Amino acid sequence: MTPITEVEGRRLALSNLDKVIHPATSTTKGEILHYYATVAEALLPHLRDRPLSFLRYPDGPDGQLFFTKNPPPGTPDWVRTAPVPRSEDPRARQVVVDGLASLMWAANLVVEFHTPQWRAAAPAVADRLVLDLDPGPPATVVECCRVALWLRERLAEDGLTAYAKTSGAKGLHLYVPVEPTPSEEVSAYARELAVEAEAEHPKHVVHRMAKALRPGKVFVDHSQNAAAKTTAAPYTLRARRLPAVSTPVTWEEVEGCRDPGQLMFLLGDLGPRLGRYGDLLAPLAADEGAGPVPGASGGGGSGRSGAPGRPGTSRAGGPGRPEPGGRS
């Protein structure tokens, strides 16, 4: 019999709690649901008012994986959805998780949570910028950390504050709170940052996705700032062999990373981390410190575009900037 649980006054049928989802650690679906209940206070602010996309893996990472933006069949009528028109479906809607009950309903589907950089109330108007640092073997997250430190300093020159989290896979994500700005303008600025990083450090960084260019380098993926794109949410479990979590990290941890294992966090690690640090991305969720996007219409900032060769662009890392290939 499927157990019925009441959460915030909503009755939920939580199924197959003993089913093993991550065989490498014998992690069950029940343990996954317990994890999400444990981190809900930190996770929910990062999901609230953002239309969700789900990567579903009900039979584990070795089973069928499928990505969906549409509300799954059987979505309860009390689960909020928001209109997200698409060219192929002008009436499309997506799920919005705004409380513990809807979080546990979604987690019962066994999903990765992916969010856009904008809120449902203002589609395609971004309130944050994201850079996905993806290492091409033999590069690892260690090299991503070096690039992240350089980007942090570069963003600071434009009056912007960066926060870091692991991707839960191989690399790092940098988030930057920005004043509400059309997604295409945030995308253009993010691309300029990636191009500048490659121009200054061509041995360590690439801004293009072509696999032939990426071995041994860090791909600075700026494309996830497009309005139609999404990024794995903070605290989401990933559909990986191990139950790895996309985990906020301190800049001290980034600076001190010398081995990929130092920035690998599994679901059992997050409770103690939250007890020690709280939510390291809380300022991001609260829109604290959002700055104007340089070059955006109506935006302020330093006025620097970040494009290579333009006035004001420094070379060789600039004063105080860490070199991606170094051990700062």
Secondary structure by P-SEA (a helix, b strand, c coil): cbbbbbccccccccccccccccccccccaaaaaaaaaaaccccccccccccccccccccccccbbbbbccccccccccbbbbbbccccccbbbbbbbccaaaaaaaaaabbbbbbccccccccccccbbbbbbbbcccccaaaaaaaaaaaaaaaaaacbbbbbbbccccbbbbbbbbccccaaaaaaaaaaaaaaaaaaccccccccccccccccbbbbccccccccccccccccccccccccccccccaaaaaaccccccccccccaaaaaaaccccccccccccccccccccccccccccccccccccccccccccccccccccc
